[in-house]
Amino acid sequence: MGFIESIKDCFGEWEIPKEPIFRAVLFGESAGYFENVKSILNYSENEIVLSLKKGGLKISGEGLYIKKYCMGDIVICGKILKVERV
């Protein structure tokens, strides 16, 4: 029995996505890099809401700003306190 099969035995059946919905890399509290972004839905220095290919992400913090946004990739700087799916 392989690793994935043993997890299915413990937790029940679930579907493994063929491609990731998004990818996020956080650099402490000071920056975050996010992939698979379709658009920016809301932008303020305390909250940035991103539309993904499937669903969305809400980044909350202080002094947030967009450093780079190009071809589905975005870099957000500032004090990132919370990242959650919406």
Secondary structure, DSSP 8 states (H G I E B T S, - for coil): --HHHHHHHHH------SS-S-EEEEETTTEEEEESEEEEEEE-SSEEEEEESSSEEEEEEEEEEEEEEETTEEEEEEEEEEEEE-
